[in-house]
Amino acid sequence: MPVYVTKGNHDMVSPETWSRTWGMGINHDVVLGDNVVLLGTTADEKGKYICPDQDWFAEKLKKYKDARNVFIFLHITPVKWTTHAIDCPTFQKLLLSTKNVRAVFNGHDHDQDGIKFLGNIPFLFDGHFGGSWGTAYHGFRIVELQEDNSLFTFMMDPLKKLAELSIYRQDMVSE
């Protein structure tokens, strides 16, 4: 099974070391049928929080403007909703101007396991499955892309299903 990774603030290595280790750049794209996954770094070599690379994301979002869905994975949340997020207003505007961004996944805020919306774009948080701080349980999020292009998501704790939600966007659901 392929593994796709994003660089976070504890991954204090150069882009070259990251690429050698994982076989992919610190920002990379994956095409899965008519869907695209964009994975971007949000921390520099010293672990300092940074906004996603605006130019790289703008180029990729333009390249994949006709994809059915674009899913974005970032470590640090680029909207200052949480204590451990950063505010990236230019990146937020880019996302809001792109019609096929389906969801943004965040991993850094281990005390968050809900969903927040930037416009109609869901930002999905997944708590944590390891470490010593965060949610009271060590779970994970499941996200299913349905036949009608809606999303169904829930948390697992690790054997009990929590917080089920269907995310239906009229502008992105097949007729």
Secondary structure as GFF3:
##gff-version 3
##sequence-region A 1 175
A	DSSP	alpha_helix	15	22	.	.	.	ID=ss1
A	DSSP	beta_strand	28	32	.	.	.	ID=ss2
A	DSSP	beta_strand	35	40	.	.	.	ID=ss3
A	DSSP	alpha_helix	54	63	.	.	.	ID=ss4
A	DSSP	beta_strand	69	74	.	.	.	ID=ss5
A	DSSP	alpha_helix	89	96	.	.	.	ID=ss6
A	DSSP	beta_strand	101	106	.	.	.	ID=ss7
A	DSSP	beta_strand	115	118	.	.	.	ID=ss8
A	DSSP	beta_strand	121	125	.	.	.	ID=ss9
A	DSSP	beta_strand	140	145	.	.	.	ID=ss10
A	DSSP	beta_strand	151	156	.	.	.	ID=ss11
A	DSSP	beta_strand	161	167	.	.	.	ID=ss12
A	DSSP	three_ten_helix	170	172	.	.	.	ID=ss13
###
